[in-house]
Amino acid sequence: METDLIGVSANIARVRELIQRIADTALNTVVYGETGVGKELVVKSLYQRSERNGGPFVKVNCAALPDNLLESEMFGYERGAFTGAQRKMRGKFEQANRGVLFLDEIGDMSLSLQAKLLHALQDGEFIPLGSEKTVKSNAWVIAATNRDLTEDLKAGKFREDLYYRISMASIKVDPLRLRPEDIAPLIAYYMEQYASQLKARRPLNLNKNLLDKLTAYPWPGNVRELQNVLRRIIVLGEGEESIDSMIPIANTGRNLRDKLNGSGVASKFIGFSGLNTQELDLSDLSLKKYKKQVADQVEKDVISYVLEKTGWNRTRATQILKVSYKTLLTKIKELDLKPLNNYE
């Protein structure tokens, strides 16, 4: 059964296109994306559409094991190679011969182990721990990471030679907050899938208000968080009140506007002048000039506030602010707005 990549966004369309182009090349590939966006689905799609489909698919979580265990897991060992090694074990690299070796969270691999991985990739061979014999393997290496490896290169945390060896091709999956148009198709797909798996006894109809809330929420845990919420809706029959407690930030345009218009949060904007009256020059005190200055500052603060609250989901921000998408982009550029958090 092939892995499904659900979505209608430009990003998902681009991911599908890259999968088609890369699958038959066996180029070592890195899949980038935040935790929970579905990087493993992309890796499995590459495998399933390649000529290696039907061969071994071997996964190694580079963040789950300390260095010594990760090395033995990757390259194997002979009996007696270390305390507790009571039998010979083939490493994941050897097991993945003529198939795919999936290195999950490769950005967490230590520099010393990166060096050994580089040697195995360059030569297609390695020596297991405690052995004197060389083992050969023709494994297609696909890596995934939630880190920016180019930044790790600059910081000296990732080897440059290994970086170029593993990233002959790259695929980036955007976080869900940057592709809100994918949320409704994902909800429809997983509600149907989980209803069958979990043997739901009641009709699974989400009202429009609840669908709007789920669509507006920025999903910091991405698709994985959405899946967990949908399972809970199906199994426990959770209503809107329970869902509101599960997705804690205000996530509808109405609620966010209420915060801006009268529940106390707006106090940071009301009466704001942006001027230090002790420093005003009376010889150049133009009401028109300072009125525009204050208006611009308030506009900047309000737009920035809404963008941060929506996780820089521009589509949702336009709905809250009641402006066109083009107008919002223009304001972001004119006011030189940038995310306070790492949203992009």
C-alpha positions as CSV (number, residue, x, y, z in Angstrom):
1,M,0.0,0.0,0.0
2,E,1.4,3.3,-1.1
3,T,1.9,6.1,1.4
4,D,-0.5,9.0,1.0
5,L,0.7,12.6,1.0
6,I,-2.5,14.6,1.7
7,G,-2.8,18.3,0.7
8,V,-3.6,20.8,-2.0
9,S,-1.0,23.5,-1.1
10,A,1.7,24.6,-3.5
11,N,4.3,23.1,-1.0
12,I,2.8,19.7,-1.1
13,A,2.5,19.8,-4.9
14,R,6.2,20.7,-5.0
15,V,7.0,17.8,-2.7
16,R,5.2,15.4,-4.9
17,E,7.0,16.7,-7.9
18,L,10.4,16.3,-6.3
19,I,9.5,12.7,-5.2
20,Q,8.7,11.8,-8.8
21,R,12.0,13.3,-10.0
22,I,14.3,11.9,-7.3
23,A,12.8,8.4,-6.8
24,D,14.5,6.6,-9.7
25,T,17.9,8.4,-9.3
26,A,18.9,7.0,-5.9
27,L,20.5,10.3,-5.1
28,N,21.2,10.7,-1.4
29,T,18.5,13.0,-0.2
30,V,17.7,15.1,2.9
31,V,14.1,15.8,3.9
32,Y,13.7,19.0,6.0
33,G,10.8,20.0,8.2
34,E,9.7,20.6,11.7
35,T,8.7,17.8,14.0
36,G,5.4,16.3,13.0
37,V,5.1,17.5,9.4
38,G,5.4,14.1,7.9
39,K,9.1,13.8,6.9
40,E,8.9,10.0,7.2
41,L,5.9,9.9,4.8
42,V,8.1,11.6,2.2
43,V,10.9,9.2,2.7
44,K,8.6,6.2,2.4
45,S,7.1,7.7,-0.8
46,L,10.6,8.0,-2.3
47,Y,11.2,4.4,-1.5
48,Q,7.8,3.2,-2.8
49,R,8.2,5.0,-6.1
50,S,11.8,3.8,-6.6
51,E,13.2,0.7,-8.2
52,R,14.3,-0.4,-4.7
53,N,10.6,-0.9,-3.7
54,G,10.4,-4.4,-2.3
55,G,14.0,-4.3,-1.0
56,P,14.8,-3.5,2.6
57,F,13.7,-0.3,4.2
58,V,15.8,0.2,7.4
59,K,15.3,3.2,9.8
60,V,17.8,4.5,12.3
61,N,16.8,7.2,14.8
62,C,20.1,9.2,15.3
63,A,18.6,11.1,18.2
64,A,17.5,8.1,20.2
65,L,20.8,6.4,21.0
66,P,24.1,7.5,22.6
67,D,27.2,7.5,20.3
68,N,28.5,4.1,21.2
69,L,25.2,2.3,20.7
70,L,24.4,4.2,17.6
71,E,27.7,3.2,16.0
72,S,27.1,-0.5,16.8
73,E,23.5,-0.2,15.5
74,M,24.7,1.4,12.3
75,F,27.7,-0.7,11.5
76,G,27.2,-3.9,13.5
77,Y,29.7,-5.8,15.7
78,E,31.4,-9.1,16.2
79,R,30.8,-11.3,19.2
80,G,33.0,-10.1,22.1
81,A,33.6,-6.7,20.5
82,F,32.5,-5.1,23.8
83,T,30.9,-6.1,27.2
84,G,27.5,-7.7,26.5
85,A,28.2,-8.5,22.8
86,Q,27.4,-12.1,23.1
87,R,26.7,-12.7,19.4
88,K,27.4,-11.2,16.1
89,M,25.0,-8.5,14.8
90,R,24.6,-7.1,11.3
91,G,24.4,-3.4,11.3
92,K,21.6,-1.3,9.7
93,F,23.9,-0.3,6.9
94,E,24.5,-3.9,5.9
95,Q,20.8,-4.8,6.4
96,A,19.8,-2.0,4.0
97,N,21.9,-3.4,1.1
98,R,20.0,-2.8,-2.2
99,G,17.3,-0.9,-0.3
100,V,16.9,2.3,1.7
101,L,18.7,3.4,4.9
102,F,16.6,6.1,6.5
103,L,18.7,8.2,8.9
104,D,16.1,10.1,11.0
105,E,17.2,13.3,12.8
106,I,20.7,13.1,11.2
107,G,21.5,16.6,12.6
108,D,21.8,15.0,16.1
109,M,24.6,12.7,15.0
110,S,28.0,13.4,16.6
111,L,31.0,14.6,14.6
112,S,33.0,11.5,15.3
113,L,30.2,9.2,14.0
114,Q,29.7,11.6,11.0
115,A,33.2,10.8,10.0
116,K,32.6,7.1,9.9
117,L,29.3,7.6,8.0
118,L,31.1,9.7,5.4
119,H,33.7,6.9,4.9
120,A,30.9,4.3,4.4
121,L,29.1,6.6,1.9
122,Q,32.3,7.3,-0.1
123,D,33.5,3.8,-0.4
124,G,30.3,1.8,0.0
125,E,32.1,-0.3,2.7
126,F,32.9,-0.3,6.4
127,I,34.3,-2.4,9.2
128,P,32.0,-3.6,12.0
129,L,33.2,-3.1,15.6
130,G,35.6,-5.8,16.7
131,S,36.0,-7.1,13.1
132,E,38.9,-7.2,10.7
133,K,36.8,-7.8,7.7
134,T,35.3,-5.2,5.4
135,V,31.6,-5.3,4.7
136,K,30.2,-3.8,1.5
137,S,26.7,-2.3,1.2
138,N,24.8,-0.6,-1.7
139,A,22.3,1.3,0.4
140,W,20.4,4.4,-0.7
141,V,20.7,6.9,2.2
142,I,17.8,9.2,2.8
143,A,18.1,11.5,5.8
144,A,15.6,13.7,7.6
145,T,16.1,16.5,10.1
146,N,14.2,19.3,11.8
147,R,17.5,21.3,12.0
148,D,19.0,23.8,9.5
149,L,22.1,21.9,8.5
150,T,23.6,25.0,6.8
151,E,23.5,26.8,10.1
152,D,25.1,23.7,11.8
153,L,27.8,23.8,9.2
154,K,28.6,27.4,10.1
155,A,28.6,26.5,13.8
156,G,31.0,23.6,13.2
157,K,28.3,21.0,14.3
158,F,28.1,19.2,11.0
159,R,30.8,18.1,8.6
160,E,30.8,20.0,5.3
161,D,32.0,17.0,3.3
162,L,29.3,14.8,4.8
163,Y,26.7,17.5,4.1
164,Y,27.5,17.6,0.4
165,R,27.6,13.8,0.3
166,I,24.1,13.3,1.8
167,S,22.3,16.3,0.3
168,M,22.6,15.6,-3.4
169,A,18.9,16.4,-3.4
170,S,16.7,18.0,-0.8
171,I,13.0,18.3,0.0
172,K,11.4,20.7,2.4
173,V,8.0,20.2,4.0
174,D,6.5,23.4,5.3
175,P,4.9,23.5,8.7
176,L,1.1,23.2,8.7
177,R,0.6,26.8,9.8
178,L,2.1,28.0,6.5
179,R,-0.3,25.8,4.5
180,P,-3.7,26.1,6.1
181,E,-5.4,25.0,2.9
182,D,-4.2,21.5,3.6
183,I,-6.0,21.3,7.0
184,A,-9.5,20.5,5.7
185,P,-8.3,17.7,3.3
186,L,-6.2,16.2,6.2
187,I,-9.2,16.3,8.5
188,A,-11.4,14.6,6.0
189,Y,-8.8,11.9,5.2
190,Y,-7.9,11.1,8.8
191,M,-11.5,11.2,10.1
192,E,-12.4,8.5,7.6
193,Q,-9.3,6.5,8.3
194,Y,-9.6,6.6,12.1
195,A,-13.4,6.0,12.0
196,S,-12.7,2.7,10.4
197,Q,-9.7,1.8,12.5
198,L,-11.3,2.8,15.8
199,K,-14.7,1.4,14.9
200,A,-16.6,4.6,15.7
201,R,-20.2,4.0,16.7
202,R,-21.5,7.5,16.0
203,P,-21.7,9.7,12.9
204,L,-18.6,11.8,12.6
205,N,-20.0,15.2,11.6
206,L,-17.9,18.3,12.6
207,N,-20.0,21.4,12.6
208,K,-18.7,24.5,10.7
209,N,-17.7,26.4,13.8
210,L,-15.5,23.5,15.0
211,L,-14.0,23.0,11.5
212,D,-13.2,26.8,11.4
213,K,-11.4,26.5,14.8
214,L,-9.4,23.5,13.6
215,T,-8.5,25.3,10.4
216,A,-7.5,28.5,12.1
217,Y,-5.3,26.9,14.8
218,P,-1.6,27.2,13.9
219,W,-0.8,23.5,14.9
220,P,2.7,23.9,16.5
221,G,2.8,20.1,16.6
222,N,1.9,20.0,12.9
223,V,0.1,17.0,11.4
224,R,1.0,14.7,14.3
225,E,-0.9,17.1,16.7
226,L,-3.8,17.2,14.3
227,Q,-3.9,13.4,14.2
228,N,-4.0,13.2,18.0
229,V,-6.9,15.7,18.3
230,L,-8.9,13.9,15.6
231,R,-8.4,10.5,17.4
232,R,-9.7,12.1,20.6
233,I,-12.8,13.5,18.8
234,I,-13.6,10.1,17.4
235,V,-13.0,7.9,20.5
236,L,-14.3,10.3,23.2
237,G,-16.8,12.2,21.1
238,E,-15.2,15.5,22.3
239,G,-17.2,18.7,21.7
240,E,-16.1,22.2,21.1
241,E,-15.5,23.0,24.8
242,S,-13.0,20.1,25.1
243,I,-11.3,20.9,21.8
244,D,-10.8,24.5,23.0
245,S,-8.9,23.2,26.0
246,M,-6.8,21.0,23.8
247,I,-5.8,23.9,21.5
248,P,-5.1,26.5,24.1
249,I,-4.5,29.7,22.1
250,A,-7.4,31.7,20.8
251,N,-7.8,30.4,17.3
252,T,-10.8,32.0,15.7
253,G,-11.0,35.4,14.1
254,R,-13.9,36.4,16.4
255,N,-12.0,35.4,19.6
256,L,-8.8,37.1,18.5
257,R,-10.7,40.3,17.6
258,D,-12.4,40.2,21.0
259,K,-9.0,40.2,22.6
260,L,-8.0,43.2,20.6
261,N,-11.3,45.0,21.2
262,G,-12.2,44.8,24.9
263,S,-10.8,42.0,27.0
264,G,-7.8,43.8,28.3
265,V,-5.3,42.8,25.7
266,A,-6.2,45.8,23.7
267,S,-4.9,48.1,26.4
268,K,-1.4,47.9,24.9
269,F,-2.8,49.7,21.9
270,I,-5.5,52.0,23.4
271,G,-4.1,55.4,24.2
272,F,-0.7,54.5,22.7
273,S,1.1,57.5,21.4
274,G,4.6,56.2,20.7
275,L,5.9,59.6,21.6
276,N,8.2,60.8,24.4
277,T,6.6,64.2,25.2
278,Q,9.7,65.2,27.2
279,E,11.7,65.1,24.0
280,L,9.3,66.9,21.6
281,D,10.7,69.9,19.8
282,L,8.1,72.7,20.0
283,S,9.6,74.4,17.0
284,D,8.7,71.5,14.8
285,L,5.5,70.1,16.4
286,S,3.2,69.4,13.5
287,L,0.0,67.6,14.5
288,K,-0.4,66.1,11.1
289,K,3.2,64.7,11.2
290,Y,2.8,63.1,14.6
291,K,-0.7,61.8,13.9
292,K,0.7,59.8,11.0
293,Q,3.6,58.6,13.1
294,V,1.3,57.3,15.8
295,A,-1.1,55.8,13.3
296,D,1.8,53.9,11.6
297,Q,3.1,52.6,14.9
298,V,-0.3,51.4,16.1
299,E,-0.9,49.7,12.7
300,K,2.5,48.0,13.0
301,D,1.8,46.8,16.5
302,V,-1.6,45.5,15.7
303,I,-0.5,43.6,12.5
304,S,2.5,42.2,14.3
305,Y,0.4,41.1,17.2
306,V,-2.1,39.3,15.0
307,L,0.7,37.6,12.9
308,E,2.4,36.3,16.1
309,K,-0.9,35.0,17.5
310,T,-1.6,33.1,14.3
311,G,1.9,31.8,14.0
312,W,2.5,34.0,11.0
313,N,-0.4,32.3,9.2
314,R,-0.9,35.2,6.7
315,T,-4.2,33.7,5.3
316,R,-5.7,33.6,8.8
317,A,-4.3,37.1,9.6
318,T,-6.1,38.6,6.6
319,Q,-9.4,37.2,7.8
320,I,-8.9,38.6,11.3
321,L,-7.7,42.0,10.1
322,K,-10.3,42.1,7.3
323,V,-7.7,43.1,4.6
324,S,-6.7,41.4,1.3
325,Y,-3.8,39.1,1.2
326,K,-2.0,41.5,-1.1
327,T,-2.5,44.4,1.3
328,L,-1.1,42.4,4.2
329,L,2.0,41.5,2.2
330,T,2.5,45.1,1.3
331,K,2.1,46.2,5.0
332,I,4.6,43.5,6.1
333,K,7.1,44.9,3.6
334,E,6.4,48.6,4.3
335,L,6.5,48.2,8.1
336,D,9.5,45.8,8.0
337,L,7.7,43.2,10.1
338,K,9.6,40.0,10.9
339,P,8.6,37.0,13.0
340,L,9.7,37.1,16.7
341,N,9.7,33.3,16.8
342,N,11.1,30.8,14.3
343,Y,8.0,30.3,12.2
344,E,9.7,30.1,8.8
